[in-house]
Amino acid sequence: MKLKLLVAALVVLPLCAQAQPKTAPKATKADAQKIVKLISGDQAKLKVYCEMGKLSDEAQAAEAKKDTKKVEELSKKIEEMGGQLGPEYAAFMDGLDSVDPNSQAAKDIDTEMGALDKLCAK
């Protein structure tokens, strides 16, 4: 599910980008570590994060089937739920848009976010 977070960002962020200019600083490994600590320390936030991962799976399946309506519907739900994770999470997600998915930074972020994914698997 680590990549699911990034995929969710790629699905949701273009929808958000229409409404607001890009001003967020690039997300870093340290940012990911802060987000992991923030979410893993709050059971309600962890539950929301895990549910977002499930919706991300559904969005990926809909994307594969070229079901644009379903992707948009799920993306909206994911975006709304992301708001429950706080402004730090929103800023982090905005910053992911500036990270090259093939870069070492993306791999580092993916590794850090894997800690949350492991908690969701329990």
N, C-alpha and C positions, 0 to 999 in steps of 0.2 A: 504494500500500500504506500510505500515511500514515494514512488513515482506518481501515485494517484494524487497526492497533494499538489505536485507540480502540474499535473494534467488538469486538475481542478482549477488551478490558478490560470492556466492557459485558456480554459473554457470561460471562466468567470471574468477575468480581467479585461478582455476585449469588450465585453458588455459594459463594464464600469468605465472603461476608457472614454467612451462616448460622452459620458456625463461629467468627467473631470479631467483636467490636464495632468500629465505625468510630472510629478515633482518629488516623488519619494526617492530617497537614497537607495542605492543598490543593496540588496539583502546580503548578509554575510553569515559565515559559520557561527560567529558570536551571537548574531541576531537569532539564529535558529536555536542555539543553546538556551537563550533567554525564553524563547517561546515554549520550548520543551519543558523548562522549569515551571513556567507560568501555568501551562495547561496540565501537566502531570500532578501539580500540587493542588488542583481543584477538581474534585470528582465530577461536578456538574459540567465544567468546561471540557473535561476529558470525554464525557458521554456525548456532548455536542460534536466534538472533533471526530469521534469514532463514527457517529451517524453521518457526518459529512463525507467520511471515507466510503461508506456504503453507497451514498448517493452519487459519489464520484464514479464508483464502479458501474452504476446504472447509466450514468452519463456517457462513459466510455463505450458501453454496449450500444447505446442509442446512436452514438457518433459512428460506430462501425456499421450500423444499419442505415446510416444517413437519415436518421429521424431527427431533423432539425428542431421541430416543435418540442419533442421530448427533451432534447439537449438544453434548449432554452428554459424550459420549465424546471428541470433539475438544477441548472445553473443558478436560476433565481433563488431556489430553495437553499442551495449551498451558500450563496451570497448572504441571504438573510440570516442563516445560522451562523455564518462567520462573524456577524455583528455581535453575537452573544459571547464571542471569545475575547472581546475588548479591543481597544484602539491599538495596542501593541501588535496584535495579530493582524489587524487591517493594514498597518504600516508595513509589516513584514511581507504580507501578500503583495502589496503594491511594489515593494522592492524586488520581489521575485521576477517581476516583468523585465528588470534590467539585467538579469543574470542569464548568461549564455547557457542553455541546457546541456551543452557538451563540455563545459568548462570544469576545471578542478573545483571551483567554488560551488558549482551546482552539485557535484559529487559529495563535497563536504557537507553541504546543507542537507542533502538526501540522507547521508549517514546519520546526522544528528536527529533528523525528524524520524528516523527509523525507531528511535526509542519510544516515541508515542505510538507508532504502529504496533510495536510489540505489546504495549499496554492494551491496545484495542483487541488484540488477538486473544487475550485472556478471557 
